[in-house]
Amino acid sequence: MRLNGKTCLITGAGGGIGMAMIEAFLAEGAIVVATDLDADQIVRNCEHLQAGSQLIARRLDVTDPSGIAGLAEQLKAEGVEINVLVNNAAAITIGKLLDATVEDLRLVFGVNVEGLFNVTKAFLPGMIARGGGTVLNMASLASVHAMHERFAYSSSKAAIAMMTRSIAVDYVKDGIRANCICPARVHTPFIENYLKKYYPGEEKERFEALSRYQPVGRMIQPSEVAAMAVYLCSDESAMVNGGSFVIDGGVMAGDQPSPEG
Ligand SMILES: NC(=O)c1ccc[n+]([C@@H]2O[C@H](COP(=O)([O-])OP(=O)(O)OC[C@H]3O[C@@H](n4cnc5c(N)ncnc54)[C@H](O)[C@@H]3O)[C@@H](O)[C@H]2O)c1
């Protein structure tokens, strides 16, 4: 199996993409340490996987350095040695610069940027000490392509793409690889939640518009992101380092299909 020998810690694992990654990683032989704000929810959602001791669910708030240090200590004491770290947890706010409040910026940068920093800082030393490992960051198409009304979120995701490259160049000699995935719209609770919050009563129209945004004509499925994650966390991608991998149904390829056909 493609992830035999990998012990993968995933943050924000209770969400749509996180759950798909848990399933795909377990299916490829990994031990998965799945973390989120609510560990019990992960356990409930994963019951059908019958993962046994291959799945360890723990509470982890990526904005809480002492909680992160506590988990790192706990895992060490249990002999669980992380060699793959997936920084997946995120917060989003919608709006242009003039809509954004400083609280929006603090929330989004606190979870997305500082959270990635906190968790990576806690787990990277162990990975280096054991001869290397892989960091996979969930960025976004918004990291590389300005999306309307995503000022705070896009800025945080652009920072993640550069944090990924910085880790890649700084730790390559320590056996660490770092890459990020940049998806366009993925059909997860993330989308449902912000449609409900920001566009009440217009959810259906907005959902259809978000689907049309991808020239392929639909949203990405979480399992399609998880498939790329499996590759980037496996040894098949041993020569892949510092990359930002777009999965966007053709958004970045160029023009949208013309109305004339
Ligand atoms: N869904 C999309 O369209 C899309 C597109 C591009 C990138 N992404 C990125 O993919 C990743 C996963 O997104 P998703 O769609 O599965 O989202 P989701 O909302 O379904 O899941 C996100 C998870 O992060 C957790 N979380 C939030 N704050 C946290 C904190 N402080 N500490 C720990 N966990 C926290 C939430 O509890 C949630 O389970 C995110 O980084 C997101 O930015 C999503």
The ligand as an ORCA input file, in Angstrom:
! r2SCAN-3c Opt
* xyz 0 1
  N     -14.055     23.608      0.371
  C     -13.424     24.356     -0.525
  O     -14.001     24.819     -1.523
  C     -11.947     24.618     -0.380
  C     -11.282     25.184     -1.464
  C      -9.921     25.450     -1.355
  C      -9.246     25.145     -0.194
  N      -9.924     24.598      0.841
  C      -9.154     24.326      2.050
  O      -9.226     22.951      2.371
  C      -9.126     22.789      3.787
  C     -10.281     21.957      4.294
  O     -11.482     22.589      3.914
  P     -12.905     21.889      4.040
  O     -13.651     22.344      2.853
  O     -12.774     20.458      4.365
  O     -13.454     22.713      5.296
  P     -14.404     22.291      6.502
  O     -15.004     23.562      7.029
  O     -15.314     21.191      6.093
  O     -13.339     21.766      7.542
  C     -12.432     22.634      8.181
  C     -12.164     22.055      9.546
  O     -11.244     22.921     10.235
  C     -11.610     22.885     11.599
  N     -11.105     24.051     12.324
  C     -11.503     25.340     12.239
  N     -10.821     26.085     13.120
  C      -9.964     25.247     13.756
  C      -8.986     25.403     14.767
  N      -8.780     26.591     15.357
  N      -8.269     24.323     15.146
  C      -8.491     23.122     14.585
  N      -9.406     22.890     13.643
  C     -10.130     23.940     13.230
  C     -13.139     22.872     11.601
  O     -13.655     22.391     12.819
  C     -13.440     21.968     10.418
  O     -13.669     20.622     10.801
  C      -9.082     24.203      4.362
  O      -7.731     24.556      4.559
  C      -9.685     25.057      3.273
  O      -9.239     26.395      3.300
  C     -11.261     24.314      0.783
*
